[in-house]
């Protein structure tokens, strides 16, 4: 019987002590806040410059204030990651969505079929556009912008929806190629 812990990634995971100081410090802050280190931090740490760029853009998209709530930003990640069959992002961002939305059901609903989820018409329009960007960005046109405007989204919001869907499309692909494993802790977060 194999008692070794499951592999986090197909790629080598550097020891925390061998990581650059800024990356180690960032991981330690996350560990202190969450109580564990999300595997994405470990999986990307073998490429320090890419780690820094990835998390800088992630934070710029996901942690700012604006026309989208932080829960809505997570909805975009969960819906598009489900379409891209990214287990890591659905599980990890599903946990964050449950916490930010204060709703233990929403992440599962959005991941499986957002069109049947308990969300607003505005959020459904947002996710329709995010899915279009994730799966058929070449079809985006003026009618899509007009539809979003009817739901109260301005051009800054449209950019944010598109940028989140596009960024996580890249993230989903890296997570799938690397077989990045979601931390067990994510599965129960926000459910109680």
Secondary structure, DSSP 8 states (H G I E B T S, - for coil): ---S---S-SS----GGGS-HHHHHHHHHHHHHHSS--HHHHHHTTSHHHHHHHHHHHHHHHSS-SSS-HHHHHHHHHHHHHHTT-HHHHHHHHHHHHHHHT-SSHHHHHHHHGGGSS--HHHHHHHHHHHHHHHHGGG--HHHHHHHHHTT--HHHHHHHHHHHHHHHHHHHHHHHHT----GGGGGTT--
